[in-house]
């Protein structure tokens, strides 16, 4: 049960703010803002967030602008916000996703030292600390659980940055997400000149006509952005360009294999429509489960875009979910989880995995994720752009031309500004009309079909080039008489840079005209395709400017020359020895 609400009061009326510069084991001091209840109801637990995005406002009399997390405030929790090493008012050298275990200090040891200081120096605390964070702060939450301090009792990494090459933020299966990364790096990755209370990125500049589509097309690629705009002012941008394979640089920064020595309870949270860190949530949960037997390790996936569970969760991109799923999560899972381990509250009897079933608009509880009792099913791409239950006996193909000079846009309006948060829930009917996109449709379903877990695709292709990107989307095609009649709603989508089809570390070119298999695993789903619906599969080779253009040649894409970009004819093979398919689990 949640505590009864308090009368509306300002956060400052309820809390005293104390600022510390907490020394780490190497002497570096980290700025930490501690909010202590003015009228504690007894020894209180602490909820902490470590962030690269500022723990401000700074100064003892400068408070957060509003009450933080009403149920936690009502229950008398203390709050801690800390600038991580090298950011804002914390000392030290900044490094993106600092590798765990490489040096004597990292974000696991910094968390340990911080927790140790807090329980020994913050008066009135009960000796129990919890930690959470969304996105990049989710990385710090996950890292803080490694070889965790005895007083760190509960951690919730939410949409955690986990592996920036495999599927979070920077690269997805080797394909570079240029729009998201440039928009972030031109502010975030400009080095500071010392301790700062406000971070300043590059000065404003003219993006020119045509919106993001026109801007990134004129820039050409990452090197064009460096030459024309960054001009050496963003060292990290150069690091991205130098590390275009899954080399030691990315592997040592990947968090999933480092999740060892976790002694606290864990609750990993993600969004089924998170375009940034869905991969991280799934794989951090799974790797924690494998490496830390005996702890409570929970998993939640809701119908959310990136971080939407912290706001309103009634709908996304026009899709209605039947209730405020975010409020339900906060009330029934998030607060009870922390309260159980930090205050000894009632056992909420949480499931191992709680996942929202899109299409049916219901929360489901599972003993494991993916569920262990899945039945395997496959659909094959077939002649006439259909999907069939068995492969065709004869080989056939569907073809399209991929032209880097006119790359397939990822939005119906290519001049639209920033990537919309609800991208992965959008209607793709507009895209199905394009000549550079193939859309396959299954038969009308005579009964509902519940798809669960990851989706594996095996796509056989030929290309006239020596490299290509493959984007695969699974669609729910809504029939007449339904709320979204005629729409092709995206259920799941993913991209792979074709050169990585056999190895993430050792890419290789395509042989023009030679049938080649591209395996691609799409992130997990829990979705019901209703009776009368059709399952659709959409295939294309550009997703611009979300993903940078592949020149269709086996060169360093970041540094490709204008003459490297060439048209390519791509064929998707069906039937016979080269039967393209997708396979998935059903409940």
C-alpha positions as CSV (number, residue, x, y, z in Angstrom):
1,X,0.0,0.0,0.0
2,X,1.2,3.5,-0.8
3,X,1.4,6.0,2.0
4,X,-1.5,8.6,2.0
5,X,-0.6,11.8,0.0
6,X,0.7,14.8,1.9
7,X,-0.8,18.3,1.5
8,X,0.9,20.1,-1.4
9,X,4.1,21.6,-0.2
10,X,7.3,22.8,-1.8
11,X,10.2,20.4,-1.8
12,X,12.2,22.9,0.2
13,X,9.6,22.9,2.9
14,X,10.0,19.2,3.3
15,X,13.8,18.7,2.9
16,X,17.1,20.3,4.0
17,X,19.8,20.3,1.4
18,X,23.4,19.4,2.3
19,X,26.2,19.6,-0.2
20,X,29.3,17.4,0.0
21,X,32.5,16.9,-2.0
22,X,32.8,13.2,-1.3
23,X,36.4,11.8,-1.6
24,X,36.9,8.7,-3.7
25,X,39.7,6.2,-2.9
26,X,42.1,8.0,-5.2
27,X,41.4,11.4,-3.7
28,X,39.1,12.7,-6.4
29,X,36.1,14.5,-4.9
30,X,32.6,14.2,-6.4
31,X,29.9,16.8,-5.9
32,X,26.9,15.3,-4.1
33,X,23.6,16.9,-3.1
34,X,21.8,15.3,-0.2
35,X,18.2,16.0,0.6
36,X,17.4,15.1,4.2
37,X,13.8,15.0,5.5
38,X,13.2,18.0,7.9
39,X,10.8,16.0,10.0
40,X,11.9,12.4,9.6
41,X,9.5,9.6,10.7
42,X,12.4,7.7,12.0
43,X,15.6,6.4,10.4
44,X,15.2,6.9,6.7
45,X,16.5,5.1,3.6
46,X,18.2,6.9,0.7
47,X,17.4,6.9,-3.0
48,X,20.5,7.9,-5.1
49,X,21.0,8.9,-8.7
50,X,24.5,9.3,-10.2
51,X,24.3,11.3,-13.4
52,X,26.5,12.9,-16.1
53,X,23.6,15.4,-16.7
54,X,24.0,17.6,-13.6
55,X,23.1,17.1,-10.0
56,X,22.2,20.7,-9.8
57,X,20.9,23.3,-9.1
58,X,24.0,24.1,-7.1
59,X,24.2,26.0,-3.8
60,X,22.7,25.1,-0.4
61,X,19.6,27.3,-0.9
62,X,19.0,26.1,-4.5
63,X,16.6,23.2,-4.6
64,X,15.1,21.0,-7.1
65,X,12.2,22.7,-8.8
66,X,9.4,20.4,-7.6
67,X,8.7,17.5,-5.2
68,X,10.6,14.4,-6.2
69,X,8.6,11.2,-6.5
70,X,5.6,11.7,-4.3
71,X,5.3,8.2,-2.8
72,X,9.0,8.2,-1.8
73,X,8.6,11.7,-0.3
74,X,5.4,10.7,1.5
75,X,7.3,7.8,3.0
76,X,10.1,10.0,4.2
77,X,12.9,8.9,2.0
78,X,16.1,10.9,1.6
79,X,17.4,11.7,-1.9
80,X,20.9,11.9,-3.2
81,X,22.1,13.3,-6.6
82,X,25.7,13.1,-7.6
83,X,27.7,14.4,-10.5
84,X,29.8,11.5,-11.8
85,X,33.6,11.8,-12.2
86,X,34.6,14.6,-14.6
87,X,31.2,16.1,-15.0
88,X,29.9,19.5,-13.8
89,X,31.0,20.1,-10.2
90,X,32.8,16.8,-9.7
91,X,36.6,16.6,-10.0
92,X,38.4,14.1,-12.1
93,X,38.8,13.2,-15.8
94,X,35.6,12.5,-17.8
95,X,35.4,9.4,-20.0
96,X,32.3,8.1,-21.8
97,X,31.1,4.7,-20.4
98,X,34.3,4.4,-18.4
99,X,35.4,0.7,-18.5
100,X,34.8,-1.3,-15.4
101,X,37.9,-3.0,-14.0
102,X,40.4,-1.4,-16.3
103,X,41.8,1.0,-13.7
104,X,41.9,1.1,-9.9
105,X,38.9,3.4,-9.9
106,X,35.7,3.2,-12.1
107,X,32.0,3.8,-11.7
108,X,31.6,0.6,-9.5
109,X,34.3,1.8,-7.0
110,X,33.0,5.4,-7.1
111,X,29.5,4.1,-6.2
112,X,30.9,1.9,-3.5
113,X,32.9,4.8,-1.9
114,X,29.8,7.1,-2.2
115,X,27.5,4.7,-0.4
116,X,30.1,4.1,2.3
117,X,30.3,7.8,2.9
118,X,26.6,8.4,2.9
119,X,25.7,5.7,5.5
120,X,28.5,6.9,7.8
121,X,27.9,10.7,7.5
122,X,24.3,11.5,6.7
123,X,22.6,11.8,10.1
124,X,19.4,9.8,10.6
125,X,19.7,7.3,7.7
126,X,18.8,3.7,8.3
127,X,21.9,2.3,6.7
128,X,20.1,1.3,3.5
129,X,20.6,2.9,0.1
130,X,18.8,2.3,-3.2
131,X,19.9,3.5,-6.6
132,X,18.1,4.0,-10.0
133,X,18.6,6.0,-13.2
134,X,17.2,6.2,-16.7
135,X,19.4,6.0,-19.8
136,X,23.0,7.1,-19.0
137,X,22.2,7.3,-15.3
138,X,20.9,3.7,-15.9
139,X,24.4,2.8,-16.8
140,X,25.7,4.2,-13.5
141,X,23.0,2.3,-11.6
142,X,24.0,-1.0,-13.3
143,X,27.7,-0.3,-12.8
144,X,27.1,0.6,-9.1
145,X,25.6,-2.9,-8.5
146,X,28.9,-4.6,-9.5
147,X,30.7,-5.9,-6.3
148,X,28.1,-3.9,-4.5
149,X,28.5,-2.2,-1.1
150,X,26.7,-4.1,1.7
151,X,24.5,-1.1,2.4
152,X,23.3,-0.9,-1.3
153,X,20.2,-3.0,-1.0
154,X,18.2,-2.3,-4.2
155,X,19.1,-1.0,-7.7
156,X,17.0,-0.3,-10.7
157,X,18.8,0.3,-14.0
158,X,16.2,1.8,-16.3
159,X,16.8,1.8,-20.1
160,X,20.5,1.4,-19.1
161,X,23.2,2.2,-21.6
162,X,24.8,-1.3,-21.8
163,X,26.6,-1.8,-25.1
164,X,27.1,1.2,-27.5
165,X,28.1,-1.0,-30.4
166,X,25.6,-3.9,-30.3
167,X,22.3,-2.1,-29.8
168,X,22.3,1.0,-27.6
169,X,22.4,4.6,-28.8
170,X,25.6,4.8,-30.9
171,X,25.6,1.7,-33.1
172,X,22.9,-0.9,-33.7
173,X,24.5,-4.1,-35.0
174,X,27.3,-2.0,-36.5
175,X,25.1,0.6,-38.1
176,X,25.8,4.1,-36.9
177,X,22.8,6.2,-35.6
178,X,24.1,9.5,-36.9
179,X,21.2,11.9,-36.2
180,X,20.8,10.9,-32.5
181,X,24.6,10.9,-31.9
182,X,25.4,14.2,-33.6
183,X,22.5,15.9,-31.8
184,X,23.8,14.6,-28.5
185,X,27.6,15.0,-29.0
186,X,27.5,18.5,-30.3
187,X,26.3,19.5,-26.8
188,X,27.3,16.7,-24.4
189,X,30.7,15.7,-25.7
190,X,32.3,19.2,-25.9
191,X,35.0,19.0,-23.2
192,X,34.6,21.2,-20.2
193,X,37.3,23.7,-19.2
194,X,37.0,23.1,-15.5
195,X,34.4,22.7,-12.8
196,X,31.1,24.1,-14.2
197,X,27.5,24.6,-13.1
198,X,26.2,24.7,-16.7
199,X,27.6,22.9,-19.7
200,X,27.9,24.6,-23.1
201,X,28.1,22.8,-26.4
202,X,29.1,24.0,-29.8
203,X,27.8,27.5,-30.8
204,X,24.6,27.6,-32.9
205,X,25.0,27.3,-36.6
206,X,22.8,27.3,-39.7
207,X,21.5,23.8,-40.6
208,X,20.3,25.0,-43.9
209,X,17.1,23.9,-45.8
210,X,15.5,20.5,-45.9
211,X,15.4,19.7,-42.2
212,X,17.6,16.9,-40.8
213,X,17.3,15.0,-44.0
214,X,18.8,17.8,-46.1
215,X,21.4,18.7,-43.4
216,X,22.8,15.2,-43.0
217,X,22.8,14.6,-46.7
218,X,24.8,17.8,-47.3
219,X,27.3,16.8,-44.5
220,X,27.8,13.5,-46.3
221,X,28.9,11.4,-43.3
222,X,30.6,11.6,-39.8
223,X,33.8,13.0,-41.3
224,X,31.8,15.7,-43.0
225,X,30.4,16.8,-39.7
226,X,33.9,16.8,-38.2
227,X,35.4,18.8,-41.1
228,X,32.6,21.3,-41.5
229,X,31.4,21.8,-37.9
230,X,33.2,20.0,-35.1
231,X,36.7,20.9,-36.3
232,X,38.5,19.1,-33.6
233,X,36.4,20.5,-30.8
234,X,34.7,17.1,-29.9
235,X,37.5,14.5,-29.4
236,X,34.9,11.7,-28.8
237,X,33.5,12.2,-32.3
238,X,36.9,11.2,-33.6
239,X,36.9,8.2,-31.3
240,X,33.6,7.0,-32.8
241,X,35.0,7.3,-36.4
242,X,38.2,5.4,-35.4
243,X,36.3,2.5,-33.8
244,X,33.9,1.3,-36.5
245,X,34.1,-2.4,-35.6
246,X,33.4,-4.3,-32.3
247,X,37.0,-3.9,-31.1
248,X,38.6,-3.7,-27.7
249,X,37.4,-0.1,-27.3
250,X,33.7,-1.1,-27.3
251,X,34.1,-4.5,-25.7
252,X,35.8,-3.1,-22.5
253,X,33.0,-0.5,-22.3
254,X,30.2,-3.1,-22.6
255,X,28.5,-3.5,-19.2
256,X,26.7,-6.9,-19.7
257,X,29.7,-9.2,-19.1
258,X,30.8,-7.1,-16.1
259,X,27.7,-7.7,-14.0
260,X,29.4,-9.8,-11.3
261,X,29.4,-9.6,-7.5
262,X,25.9,-8.2,-7.4
263,X,24.6,-8.7,-3.9
264,X,21.6,-6.3,-4.0
265,X,18.1,-6.8,-5.4
266,X,17.8,-5.7,-9.0
267,X,14.9,-4.4,-11.1
268,X,15.8,-3.7,-14.7
269,X,13.2,-1.6,-16.6
270,X,12.8,-1.0,-20.3
271,X,10.4,0.2,-23.0
272,X,9.0,-2.0,-25.8
273,X,9.2,1.1,-28.0
274,X,12.5,2.5,-26.8
275,X,14.5,3.6,-29.8
276,X,17.6,4.2,-27.7
277,X,18.3,1.6,-25.0
278,X,15.9,-1.3,-25.4
279,X,18.8,-3.7,-26.1
280,X,20.5,-2.6,-22.9
281,X,17.5,-3.3,-20.7
282,X,17.0,-6.8,-22.1
283,X,20.7,-7.9,-22.0
284,X,21.5,-6.3,-18.7
285,X,18.7,-8.2,-17.1
286,X,19.7,-11.5,-18.8
287,X,23.4,-11.1,-18.0
288,X,22.7,-10.2,-14.3
289,X,20.5,-13.3,-14.1
290,X,23.3,-15.6,-15.4
291,X,26.1,-14.3,-13.3
292,X,24.4,-13.7,-9.9
293,X,22.3,-16.7,-8.8
294,X,20.3,-16.3,-5.6
295,X,19.5,-12.6,-5.8
296,X,16.1,-11.1,-6.7
297,X,16.5,-10.0,-10.3
298,X,13.3,-8.6,-11.8
299,X,12.5,-7.4,-15.2
300,X,9.8,-4.9,-16.5
301,X,9.0,-4.0,-20.0
302,X,6.2,-1.6,-20.7
303,X,4.6,0.0,-23.8
304,X,6.9,2.9,-23.5
305,X,9.3,5.1,-25.4
306,X,12.6,6.1,-23.8
307,X,12.0,6.9,-20.2
308,X,8.2,7.2,-20.7
309,X,7.5,5.3,-17.5
310,X,8.6,8.4,-15.5
311,X,5.8,10.4,-17.2
312,X,2.4,9.6,-18.6
313,X,1.9,6.1,-20.1
314,X,-1.6,6.2,-21.6
315,X,-0.6,6.2,-25.2
316,X,2.2,6.5,-27.7
317,X,2.1,7.9,-31.3
318,X,-1.7,7.5,-31.4
319,X,-1.7,4.0,-29.9
320,X,-3.9,3.8,-26.8
321,X,-3.0,1.4,-24.0
322,X,-6.3,1.5,-22.1
323,X,-4.8,2.9,-18.8
324,X,-1.9,4.9,-17.5
325,X,0.7,2.2,-17.6
326,X,3.4,4.4,-16.1
327,X,1.3,5.2,-13.0
328,X,0.6,1.5,-12.7
329,X,4.3,0.6,-12.8
330,X,5.2,3.3,-10.3
331,X,2.5,2.3,-7.8
332,X,2.6,-1.5,-8.2
333,X,6.2,-2.3,-9.0
334,X,8.8,0.5,-8.6
335,X,7.9,1.9,-5.2
336,X,7.0,-1.5,-3.6
337,X,10.3,-2.9,-4.9
338,X,12.4,-0.2,-3.2
339,X,10.2,-0.1,-0.1
340,X,10.6,-3.8,0.4
341,X,14.4,-3.7,0.5
342,X,15.0,-0.3,1.9
343,X,12.4,0.0,4.7
344,X,11.3,-3.6,5.1
345,X,7.9,-2.9,3.6
346,X,5.3,-5.5,2.7
347,X,6.5,-8.2,0.3
348,X,4.9,-7.1,-3.1
349,X,5.4,-10.6,-4.4
350,X,6.8,-9.3,-7.7
351,X,7.1,-11.7,-10.6
352,X,10.5,-12.4,-12.2
353,X,9.3,-10.6,-15.3
354,X,6.3,-8.2,-15.8
355,X,5.7,-7.4,-19.4
356,X,3.0,-5.5,-21.1
357,X,1.3,-7.3,-23.9
358,X,0.7,-4.8,-26.7
359,X,-2.2,-5.5,-29.0
360,X,-4.1,-6.9,-25.9
361,X,-3.3,-4.0,-23.6
362,X,-2.7,-6.3,-20.6
363,X,0.2,-6.7,-18.1
364,X,1.5,-10.3,-17.9
365,X,3.6,-12.0,-15.2
366,X,6.2,-14.6,-16.0
367,X,8.6,-16.8,-14.1
368,X,11.4,-16.0,-16.6
369,X,12.0,-13.9,-19.7
370,X,11.8,-15.0,-22.4
371,X,9.1,-17.4,-21.2
372,X,10.3,-21.0,-21.2
373,X,7.2,-22.5,-22.7
374,X,7.3,-20.8,-26.1
375,X,6.3,-22.7,-29.2
376,X,8.4,-22.0,-32.2
377,X,6.9,-20.7,-35.4
378,X,8.3,-19.5,-38.7
379,X,7.1,-17.5,-41.6
380,X,8.8,-17.5,-45.0
381,X,9.0,-14.7,-47.5
382,X,7.4,-15.9,-50.7
383,X,6.6,-15.0,-54.3
384,X,4.1,-12.2,-54.6
385,X,5.4,-10.5,-51.5
386,X,3.5,-12.9,-49.2
387,X,4.3,-14.8,-46.0
388,X,3.8,-18.5,-45.9
389,X,4.1,-21.2,-43.3
390,X,6.5,-23.3,-45.4
391,X,9.3,-22.3,-47.8
392,X,8.6,-22.3,-51.5
393,X,10.1,-25.2,-53.6
394,X,11.4,-22.9,-56.3
395,X,13.7,-20.0,-55.7
396,X,12.5,-16.5,-56.6
397,X,13.4,-12.9,-55.7
398,X,12.1,-9.4,-55.1
399,X,14.4,-6.5,-56.0
400,X,14.7,-2.8,-55.2
401,X,17.3,-0.2,-55.8
402,X,19.1,1.5,-53.0
403,X,20.4,4.9,-53.9
404,X,22.6,6.7,-51.3
405,X,21.9,10.0,-53.2
406,X,18.2,9.6,-52.3
407,X,18.2,7.4,-49.2
408,X,15.0,6.0,-47.9
409,X,13.7,8.4,-45.1
410,X,12.7,7.0,-41.7
411,X,9.8,9.5,-41.4
412,X,6.9,10.3,-43.8
413,X,8.0,13.9,-43.5
414,X,11.8,13.8,-44.0
415,X,12.1,17.4,-43.0
416,X,10.7,16.8,-39.5
417,X,13.0,17.8,-36.7
418,X,14.4,15.6,-34.0
419,X,13.6,11.9,-34.0
420,X,10.1,11.4,-32.4
421,X,10.0,9.4,-29.2
422,X,7.3,7.2,-30.5
423,X,9.1,6.3,-33.7
424,X,9.0,2.5,-33.0
425,X,5.2,2.6,-32.7
426,X,4.6,4.5,-35.9
427,X,2.3,3.6,-38.8
428,X,4.5,2.4,-41.8
429,X,1.7,2.5,-44.4
430,X,3.3,5.5,-46.1
431,X,6.6,3.6,-46.4
432,X,5.0,0.6,-48.1
433,X,4.2,2.7,-51.2
434,X,7.9,3.4,-51.9
435,X,9.8,1.6,-54.7
436,X,12.9,1.1,-52.5
437,X,11.0,-0.8,-49.8
438,X,9.6,-4.3,-49.9
439,X,6.5,-5.3,-47.9
440,X,5.4,-8.9,-47.4
441,X,2.0,-9.7,-45.9
442,X,0.8,-12.9,-44.3
443,X,-2.7,-14.3,-44.6
444,X,-5.6,-12.9,-42.6
445,X,-5.4,-14.5,-39.1
446,X,-8.4,-16.6,-38.2
447,X,-7.4,-16.5,-34.5
448,X,-5.2,-14.2,-32.4
449,X,-1.5,-14.9,-32.4
450,X,0.7,-14.0,-29.4
451,X,4.3,-13.4,-30.3
452,X,6.8,-13.4,-27.4
453,X,10.5,-13.1,-27.0
454,X,13.2,-12.2,-29.6
455,X,12.5,-12.4,-33.3
456,X,15.1,-14.1,-35.5
457,X,15.3,-13.3,-39.2
458,X,17.4,-15.1,-41.8
459,X,17.4,-13.0,-45.0
460,X,19.1,-14.2,-48.1
461,X,20.3,-11.4,-50.4
462,X,22.3,-10.6,-53.5
463,X,23.6,-7.1,-54.1
464,X,25.5,-5.4,-56.9
465,X,27.6,-3.6,-54.3
466,X,30.2,-4.9,-51.8
467,X,28.3,-3.7,-48.7
468,X,24.7,-3.0,-47.7
469,X,22.5,-2.3,-44.7
470,X,19.5,-4.4,-44.0
471,X,16.5,-3.0,-42.0
472,X,13.8,-5.5,-41.1
473,X,10.4,-4.4,-39.6
474,X,7.7,-6.6,-38.3
475,X,4.3,-5.0,-38.7
476,X,0.7,-5.4,-37.4
477,X,-1.6,-4.7,-40.3
478,X,-5.0,-3.6,-38.9
479,X,-8.2,-4.5,-40.8
480,X,-11.3,-2.5,-41.5
481,X,-13.6,-2.0,-38.6
482,X,-10.7,-1.7,-36.0
483,X,-9.4,1.5,-34.3
484,X,-6.4,1.7,-36.6
485,X,-7.9,0.4,-39.9
486,X,-5.5,0.4,-42.8
487,X,-2.5,1.1,-40.6
488,X,0.7,-0.9,-40.6
489,X,1.9,-0.4,-37.0
490,X,5.5,-1.2,-36.3
491,X,5.8,-4.0,-33.7
492,X,9.6,-4.4,-33.9
493,X,12.4,-3.2,-36.2
494,X,16.2,-3.4,-36.4
495,X,19.1,-2.7,-38.6
496,X,22.4,-4.5,-39.3
497,X,25.4,-3.3,-41.4
498,X,25.7,-6.2,-43.7
499,X,29.5,-6.4,-43.4
500,X,29.0,-7.7,-39.8
501,X,26.8,-10.6,-40.8
502,X,29.3,-13.2,-39.7
503,X,31.5,-11.3,-37.2
504,X,31.1,-8.1,-35.3
505,X,34.9,-7.7,-35.1
506,X,36.0,-9.0,-38.5
507,X,33.7,-7.5,-41.2
508,X,33.9,-8.7,-44.7
509,X,32.6,-7.5,-48.1
510,X,29.9,-9.0,-50.2
511,X,30.7,-10.7,-53.4
512,X,28.5,-8.9,-56.0
513,X,25.7,-11.2,-57.2
514,X,26.5,-14.0,-54.7
515,X,23.6,-15.3,-52.5
516,X,24.5,-14.3,-49.0
517,X,22.7,-15.0,-45.7
518,X,22.2,-12.1,-43.2
519,X,21.1,-13.3,-39.8
520,X,19.5,-10.5,-37.6
521,X,17.9,-10.9,-34.2
522,X,15.3,-8.3,-33.4
523,X,14.7,-7.2,-29.8
524,X,12.0,-9.0,-27.7
525,X,8.3,-8.4,-28.1
526,X,5.1,-9.5,-26.4
527,X,2.4,-8.7,-28.9
528,X,-1.0,-10.1,-29.9
529,X,-2.0,-9.9,-33.5
530,X,-5.7,-9.9,-33.4
531,X,-8.2,-12.0,-35.4
532,X,-8.6,-10.5,-38.8
533,X,-5.1,-8.8,-38.7
534,X,-2.2,-9.7,-40.9
535,X,1.5,-10.0,-40.0
536,X,3.7,-7.9,-42.2
537,X,7.4,-7.8,-42.8
538,X,9.1,-4.7,-44.3
539,X,12.6,-4.7,-45.8
540,X,14.7,-1.7,-46.9
541,X,18.4,-0.7,-46.9
542,X,18.3,2.9,-45.8
543,X,16.8,4.5,-42.7
544,X,18.0,8.0,-43.1
545,X,19.1,10.2,-41.3
546,X,18.4,8.0,-38.3
547,X,21.2,5.7,-39.6
548,X,24.0,7.0,-41.7
549,X,24.1,6.2,-45.4
550,X,25.9,3.0,-46.4
551,X,27.7,3.8,-49.7
552,X,27.1,0.2,-50.9
553,X,30.9,-0.2,-50.9
554,X,33.1,-1.9,-48.4
555,X,34.9,1.2,-47.1
556,X,35.0,3.0,-43.7
557,X,31.5,4.5,-43.8
558,X,32.5,7.4,-41.5
559,X,35.1,8.6,-43.9
560,X,33.7,7.6,-47.3
561,X,34.4,9.9,-50.2
562,X,31.6,11.3,-52.4
563,X,32.8,9.0,-55.2
564,X,32.4,5.9,-52.9
565,X,28.6,6.3,-52.9
566,X,26.9,4.3,-55.6
567,X,23.5,2.8,-56.4
568,X,23.0,-0.9,-55.8
569,X,20.3,-3.3,-56.8
570,X,19.4,-5.6,-53.9
571,X,17.5,-8.8,-54.3
572,X,15.7,-10.6,-51.4
573,X,15.7,-14.3,-52.2
574,X,12.8,-16.5,-51.4
575,X,12.3,-20.3,-51.6
576,X,14.6,-23.1,-52.6
577,X,18.1,-23.2,-51.1
578,X,17.8,-19.5,-50.1
579,X,14.5,-19.3,-48.2
580,X,14.4,-16.1,-46.3
581,X,12.3,-16.3,-43.1
582,X,11.6,-15.0,-39.6
583,X,11.1,-17.2,-36.6
584,X,9.7,-16.4,-33.2
585,X,8.0,-17.9,-30.2
586,X,4.3,-17.9,-29.5
587,X,2.2,-18.3,-26.4
